[in-house]
Amino acid sequence: MKLLLRLLAPFKNVTCLAYQPSHRGLFRQPQTTVQSRAMSGSDVKWLTPADREATSFHVAYEHGTRKGVYGMTINTTKALKEEEVRLALRHLRRRHPPLRIGLQRRDGTVWFCEPDDNGVDFKVVHDGASIVEEIERVSKEGLQNANRTSWVLRLIPRGEDVPCAVPGARSRFPHQYDIIFTGHHAIADGQGAVMFVISMLEVINDIMNGDAIEEEEEEGEAFQKDEIWELEAAVKQRLEKDPQRHEFVKQSLPSPSTTPLFLQAFPRPTGVTPSTRHVARAVDSHVTGNLQKKCKIHGVTLNSVIVASLNVAMMRLLKEAGLSQQSYTIRSCHAVNLGRYLKRTPPRAVGGYGLLLSYAADVESNSQASFWQYCKKINQDLKESLRSGLALEQKMLPQMMHPNTSPEKEFEAGIPVVHDFGVTNVGSFPTVEPGPGDNIFVTDVASYNILHQFVHMNLFQVLTFRGRCIFTLSYATDYIADETATSFADELMLVLQEVSNISNL
C-alpha cells in the first residue's frame, strides 16, 4: 500500500477548509466576476483577485508574521541525494496544483496567481543548525518578500552522533534528516501542509526504489468558496435578528484595551526587536497514556485537559510573580477548524481560514485540588462554544461593527493582544511502522508558528505522535522574555505530570 495512503488514513474524516484549483479558475466571490487568466508579463499568470480572508493572510505575511511551519525528522535506508528531492518536488507540483499557486500584489490589490518560477524554495543545509534555529532563519528569509515564494523546504542532514526519537530505528534507517516545510496559509492550512509533505516522502520513496513515477497531473475539482460566504452571511443575519445573542457575543470578546493578567505579572521586555522564538517540550508516552486513560474515565477530551492545565500553570506563575488573588480570570484563544461547519467541502481539499475562539475561564487558587471537576467545566464550555458556532460569531461581529476596516488598516493600527495564551491542537499525527519496501521512516514531528505583531503573544501548538504529546510554545519576543516563556512551558509539563497520576482520580 502506498506510503501516503497509509499515513493519511487517520485524517480521512478530517475536513479542512480549502480549495483544489484547476486550470479553469479558483474562487467565486459574492457579486464578483472571476476574471479569466491573463498574462500580465512574462512570468506571472494572474488568476483572480484574492478574497478578504486570503488578503488578510497575505497582509500578515507582508508584515512578517502569521506563518505556520512543520518540523519533521525522517530516517532513511540510504543517503538522500539532492537531485532526488528536486525531482520529487517537480512531480509534487504536478500532483498538487495548490503548490503552483501564489499570491502577489497587482496594482495594489492582492491576487491569486501562477508565477512561472513559483517552484518550492528548496535548500540542503549543511551547517548543523538546530531545527529551531533554522526555522527562525527560514521565517526571516521567507517573509522578507511575501511575493517571492509560497513554499519553502529545507533538508538538514544529521550526523551519526545525533540521537533518534525512535530507539533502534537507525539500525535499518541509519541516515537521519530534519525537514522544515512551510507554505502560504491562504493556500493551505496545517492539514494541507501535512498532505503535501507526506506526498513528497511517498514520491522520494518511489524514486529511491527505482519505481516509475506517475506523470499524470491530478488537478482535482476546483473548489469554490460559495459555502463559506453563505455560512458567513447566515451568521451575520442571525446576529442582526437576535439582539440578545448579539450582546452575548459582544461580551464574549475582550475589549481591545484589555491587559492580560500575564502582562500584569510579567511586563513586556523593552528595547526588543519583535520576532518569534520557540520552546519545545514533549510528554513521554507513559504520562500521555495515563492522561488519555483519565480522559476516558472523566468523559473529557485531551484538549480540555491541556487547557485546564495551562490555566493552572499560569495561575501558579502569576502567584509566584506576586499577583496574589483568590480567583484569576484567564483569557485564552483557540484555533478552530471551520470544516466542522461545512457540509459540501471535499474532505481532501486544502486551504486556509482564520477562525479563533476567545474563551475566558476563572481558575481558583485551589483548582488543582479539584482538577478533574474543573476540567469537566472547561470541556463543557468549549464543547458548547463549538456547537453554537461562537467562534464564527466572534469573527463576524467585528466585521459587522467596522465594515470598512481592511486588513491593511488593521495592521497599520496594530492588532491588540488581549489573551494570556493561545492554543492550536493539531490532533494525532499519523503514525505508521515502515513496510518491507519503505526507505523512509518518519521518527519525529512538531508544529511551529511565526506570530509576532499578530493576535498572539504566545501560542501552544499541540500534537500527539507515536504515543507522546508534543508541545511547541511559540512566543513574541517583544511581549515575553525568554526565561518567562521557558518557565511557562516547564510549569505546564509539571502540571501534566502531576494530574496524570493514575491513582489520583
Buried (B, 14 or more C-beta within 10 A) or exposed (E): EEBBEBBBEBBEEBBBBBBBBBEEBBBBBEEEEBEEBEEBEEEBBBBBBBBEBBBBBBBBBBBBBBBBBBBBBBBBBEEBEEEBBBBBBEBBBBBBBBBBBBBBBEEEEBBBBBBEEBBBBBBBBEEEBEBBEBBBBBBEBBBEEBBBBBBBBBBBBBEEEEEBBBEEBBEEBBBBBBBBBBBBBBBBBBBBBBBBBBBBBBBBBBBBEEEEEEEEBEBBEBBBBEBBBEBBEBBBEBBEEEEEBBEBBBEBBBEEEBEBBBBEBBEBBEEBEEBBBBBBBBBEEEBBBBBBEBBEEBEBBBBBBBBBBBBBBBBBBBBEBEBEEEEBEBBBBBBBBBBBBBEEBBEBBBBBBBBBBBBBBBBBBEBBEEBBEBBBBBBEBBEEBBEEBBBBBBBBBBEEEEEEEEBBEBBEEEBEBBBBBBBBBBBEBBEBEBEEEBBBBBBBBBBBBBBBBBBBBBBBBBBBBBEBBBBBBBBBBBBBBEEBBBBBBBBBBBBBBBBBEEEEE
